[in-house]
Amino acid sequence: MGSSPAPGIKFMKKIKKQQKSKRQKITKEMGISEILQKYPKAFEVFLKYNLPCIGCAAAHFENIEAIAKEFNIDIEKLLKDLNEAAR
């Protein structure tokens, strides 16, 4: 017999991975425009953090991680707030 995990274990790992990805819809790799198109309520979060780049050119190519670094914003807190707004 092989050493591969039982089918049930593989299935449970797959389910856990899917659940995690569902919980965090918005990731640090996403751009502002993409987020606003998918989750309009995120606009309020961007305003809360005083991010002026909502309407600027950077919104089309910069990701959330880069914006957070530029404005000295805690990326984990921002992502948490964005994902709460996206529910």
Backbone torsions as a table, in degrees:
resi	resn	phi	psi	omega
1	MET	NA	147.2	-178.5
2	GLY	-80.5	172.7	-178.5
3	SER	-100.6	13.4	-179.9
4	SER	-75.4	150.5	-177.8
5	PRO	-64.3	154.0	178.2
6	ALA	-62.0	150.6	-179.6
7	PRO	-54.6	-35.1	179.2
8	GLY	-63.7	-37.6	179.4
9	ILE	-68.5	-43.4	177.3
10	LYS	-59.5	-43.5	-179.7
11	PHE	-61.3	-45.4	-179.0
12	MET	-64.5	-39.4	177.5
13	LYS	-63.2	-39.9	179.2
14	LYS	-64.8	-43.2	179.5
15	ILE	-62.6	-45.6	179.5
16	LYS	-60.9	-40.6	179.3
17	LYS	-64.2	-42.3	178.7
18	GLN	-64.7	-40.9	179.4
19	GLN	-63.2	-41.7	179.8
20	LYS	-63.6	-43.0	-178.8
21	SER	-68.7	-29.5	176.9
22	LYS	-71.5	-35.3	-179.3
23	ARG	-67.5	-38.5	-178.7
24	GLN	-110.3	91.2	-178.3
25	LYS	-77.4	-37.7	-177.7
26	ILE	-100.3	128.8	-179.1
27	THR	-118.9	165.4	-177.5
28	LYS	-67.5	-16.2	180.0
29	GLU	-82.4	-14.0	-176.4
30	MET	-77.9	150.0	177.3
31	GLY	-89.0	160.7	-178.8
32	ILE	-61.6	-45.8	-179.8
33	SER	-60.0	-44.2	179.1
34	GLU	-60.2	-44.3	-179.7
35	ILE	-63.4	-46.1	-178.3
36	LEU	-66.2	-33.0	177.3
37	GLN	-68.2	-41.9	-177.6
38	LYS	-81.1	-35.1	-173.8
39	TYR	-134.3	81.3	-177.1
40	PRO	-56.7	-28.6	180.0
41	LYS	-67.0	-14.7	178.1
42	ALA	-65.8	-20.6	179.4
43	PHE	-54.6	-42.7	-179.9
44	GLU	-62.4	-35.4	178.9
45	VAL	-67.7	-43.1	178.2
46	PHE	-61.0	-39.2	176.9
47	LEU	-65.2	-41.7	179.1
48	LYS	-56.8	-37.6	-179.2
49	TYR	-89.1	6.9	179.4
50	ASN	54.1	43.7	178.9
51	LEU	-87.6	109.0	-176.9
52	PRO	-75.8	-9.2	-172.9
53	CYS	-84.3	9.5	-179.4
54	ILE	-58.0	-43.0	-177.3
55	GLY	-104.6	3.1	-176.8
56	CYS	-89.1	174.7	-178.5
57	ALA	-61.2	-31.8	-178.9
58	ALA	-61.5	-25.6	-179.9
59	ALA	-62.0	-21.0	-177.9
60	HIS	-89.8	-18.3	-176.6
61	PHE	-132.2	-19.6	-179.8
62	GLU	-84.6	143.0	175.2
63	ASN	-93.4	169.8	-175.3
64	ILE	-60.8	-37.9	-179.3
65	GLU	-61.3	-44.8	-179.7
66	ALA	-64.8	-41.6	179.0
67	ILE	-63.5	-43.7	-179.8
68	ALA	-61.3	-42.3	178.4
69	LYS	-64.1	-43.0	-177.7
70	GLU	-61.9	-36.3	-177.1
71	PHE	-104.8	14.2	179.0
72	ASN	52.4	49.7	179.7
73	ILE	-106.9	138.5	176.4
74	ASP	-66.5	109.9	-174.9
75	ILE	-61.8	-37.9	-179.1
76	GLU	-66.0	-41.1	178.7
77	LYS	-67.2	-42.8	178.6
78	LEU	-60.5	-47.5	179.6
79	LEU	-62.1	-39.4	178.5
80	LYS	-61.2	-47.2	-179.9
81	ASP	-65.1	-41.3	178.8
82	LEU	-63.4	-43.2	-178.9
83	ASN	-69.7	-31.2	175.0
84	GLU	-66.3	-39.9	179.3
85	ALA	-69.2	-27.6	-177.7
86	ALA	-79.4	-7.3	-178.7
87	ARG	-68.2	NA	NA
